[in-house]
């Protein structure tokens, strides 16, 4: 928690779709005036795209108004509003899956979720996951192939012998190569 108050919702509330607890970002009594923010710093790759997925609901016991959430990833943010769904109760929060995509600008990025509503009546979040660039996002090249002895698959990064006739253990017991991995094509 980096600001205000939050409430960890326990077993008297509907579990998140993956079976875990959830966090009410409007934690604390309405009279406190605190709205909650939770944050975590993630290791990221500058220029890489990341997908943030989470489940969203709201705490509609104090009022029936829409719930507003700000998700911030580094310097980018997105506001989300959710209305009370038909049939909502504390034992059936009517979770709404959310997916956002952000691009990292440095080697570490702060991810935060902030309520934009009065305390005691905020958005509820659960099942937060962040996925980043996969191995498929990289391309590979040999900038030094040991005089043509080795090759690399530009998609998988697998290194193979390009010319076995150039390998002679009695002449040289090892060879140096240099691999460059680049994000994107």
N, C-alpha and C positions, 0 to 999 in steps of 0.2 A: 504494500500500500504506500503510495507516494503522496496522497492528499486526501483530506476529508476522512470519511468513515465508510467502511464496507462491512457487510455481514456475510459470513459463511453460512449458507443454508444447509441445515442438517437433514436428518431422516424424516422430519415432519413435513418436508416439502418433496415434490416430485424430483426424482433423480434426473440428471442430465441424460440424454439419449445413450451415451456410452456407459452409464451407470455410476457416474461420479457425483460429487457435490458440486454446487454452483455458488456463485458470488453475486449478492445484491449490491450493486454499486451505489445505491442510495442508502447505505447503512446508517444506522443511528436514528434517533427520534427526529420527527419533522422539525421540532423546535430547535434542534441543534444547528440547522442551516448548512450542515456539511454534506457535500456530495463527494463521492469517492472516486479515486483513480488508483489503478494498479498498473505497475510497469515492470518490465524486465529488459535487461540489455542482452542482445543476441550477437553472436559472432556471425558476420555476414561478409559477402564478397561484393565490393563496389561494382556497380553496373549490373549485378545479377538480380533477376526478378524472384520475388518470394510470394507465396500464397499463404494467406492467413485464413484459417477456417475456424468457426466457432458456432455455438448455439446461442440463440438470443430469445429472451422472454422479458417479462416485466413484473414489477411488484404492484398489483392493482388492488391491494387490500386497503390502502390509504386513500386512493382516488382512482378515477377511471380515465385519466388523461393519457395521451400518447407518451411513450418513454423515448428519450433521446440519448444517444450514445455517440461519443467521438472516439474513433480508433486512429491512433497516430503511430506511424512507422517512420522513424527518423524525422525529417522535416515535412513529410506528407501526411495529410489526415483526411478522414472521410467521416461524415456524420450520417447516422442511421436513425430513423424513426420507426418505432413499432407501435401498432395499435392493439388494444386488448382483443384477442380472438374470442369468438363465441365458444363457450364451454370452459374458459380458463378457470382454474382453481389452484389452490396450493398443492393439491395432489395430482394435478394435470396441468402443467405450465404451458402446454401447447408450444413447444419449442419451435423456433424458426431457424433453419440452417443459414449461415452467412458465409460468403467467400469474398475476400478482397485480395487484390494483387498490388504489390508495391515493388519499387526498384530501390535497392540499397545504394547509398552514396559513399559509404565508408566501410571499414573493416569491423565496426561494431555499430549496432543500431538499437535504439530504444523503441520497444513496442509498448504502447499503453492503451488502456481502455478507461474512458472517463465518462461518468454520468453528467449529463447537462440538465438534470432535473433536480427539484428540491429534495433534500434529505428525506429518507423514509419512503420514497416512492420512485425508485429508479429502475433502470434496466437491470436484468439478471443475465449473466453470461456463464457458459460452461463449455467444456470440451474444446479448449483452445489448442490449435495445432498450427505450426509454421513449417512449411516445406520450401526448400530452396532449390538451387540449380542441381540437376542430376548429372551423372556422368555423361549423359547424352547431350548436355548443353556445351560440352567442351570439344574442341578440335585439337589434334596433336600433330606435332611435326618434329623431326630430328634436325636440329641446327648443326649438329656434328654427328655424322653417321659412321665415324671411324674409317674414313676412306672408302665408303661404299660397302662396308661389311654388313651393315644392319639397315633395316627398314622399319617403319612404324605404320600401323593402321591409323589413319587420321581420325576415324570415328571412335574406335575402341581404345586406342593407346597401346595395343599389343605390339611388342617388339619382336621381330623375327630376324633370322639370318638372311640377308639379301644375296650374299655371294660367299658361299662356304669355301671356295678355293682360296679366299684371302685370309682364312683362319689357319694359322700354323702355331700350335702350342709351343714348339721348340723355339720359334722365332720371337713370339710375344705371348705371355701367359694371360694378359688382360688387354682390354681396349676401352677407351673412354668414349662415351657418347653424351650428347646433350639433348634433352627433350624440352620442347616448349609446349605448354598447354594453354590454350586461349579460350576464354569464355565466349561462346557464340561462334558463328560461322566465320 
